[in-house]
């Protein structure tokens, strides 16, 4: 690995974030009731989640592998598949009247798809770029993020 700027890494990180602009402009018609553990129920877990998110973004954008990037790699296509699934869940939310419950509802029998799909996308994107530091940070993020999402969705 060498220090530099990875345009591929930047695009990989940016693409899933774009939908947040639409979400900001078109918020849910019904608000989620916070309760139970919620997002702030465990400050250490929240710090791990936020820190590993920043570390992943930094690593994927600023660490460049010396290995050749193969556009025929299955890692790239698996990442794209999970990115598409992620966007389909968001489209379901917007078409479904922006009901907040749709954001946490299962999709293709997968619970918490908005917590699981982007993590898998980011993991395979990091593998495609041979960025094992980013991969490690995303493992940490994925564990913390999914625990927090589970607490938020199921312990209201």
TAJOWO-V253904 format. One record per backbone hydrogen bond with DSSP energy under -1.0 kcal/mol. NH is the residue of the N-H (numbers start at 1). CO is the residue of the C=O. E is the energy in kcal/mol with one decimal. If there is no record, write none. Layout:
nh co e
NH CO E
NH CO E
//
This chain:
nh co e
2 64 -2.4
4 62 -2.6
6 61 -3.2
10 6 -2.5
11 7 -2.5
12 8 -2.8
13 9 -2.2
14 10 -2.4
15 11 -2.6
18 14 -1.1
20 17 -1.4
21 18 -1.4
23 19 -2.5
24 20 -2.2
25 21 -2.1
26 22 -2.6
29 98 -2.2
41 38 -1.1
46 42 -2.2
47 43 -2.4
48 44 -2.4
49 45 -2.6
50 46 -2.7
51 47 -2.7
52 48 -2.6
53 49 -1.8
54 50 -2.1
55 51 -2.5
56 52 -2.4
57 53 -2.4
58 54 -2.5
59 55 -2.8
60 56 -3.2
61 57 -1.5
62 58 -2.5
63 59 -1.8
64 2 -3.0
73 70 -1.6
77 73 -1.2
78 74 -2.4
79 75 -2.2
80 76 -2.4
81 77 -2.1
82 78 -2.1
83 79 -2.0
84 80 -2.5
85 81 -2.3
86 82 -2.1
87 83 -2.2
88 84 -2.4
89 85 -2.1
90 86 -1.7
91 87 -2.7
92 88 -2.6
93 89 -1.8
94 90 -2.3
95 91 -3.1
96 92 -2.1
97 94 -1.0
98 93 -2.4
102 99 -1.8
103 100 -1.2
107 110 -2.0
110 107 -1.9
115 112 -1.8
116 112 -2.1
117 113 -2.3
120 116 -2.2
121 117 -2.4
122 118 -2.9
123 119 -2.4
124 120 -2.5
125 121 -2.3
126 122 -2.1
127 123 -2.1
128 124 -2.4
129 125 -1.9
130 127 -1.3
131 126 -2.9
135 131 -1.9
136 132 -2.0
137 133 -2.4
138 134 -2.4
139 135 -2.0
140 136 -2.0
141 137 -2.6
142 138 -3.3
143 139 -2.2
144 140 -2.3
145 141 -3.6
146 142 -2.2
147 143 -1.9
148 144 -2.5
149 145 -2.6
150 146 -2.4
151 147 -2.5
152 148 -2.5
153 149 -2.6
154 150 -2.7
155 151 -1.6
//
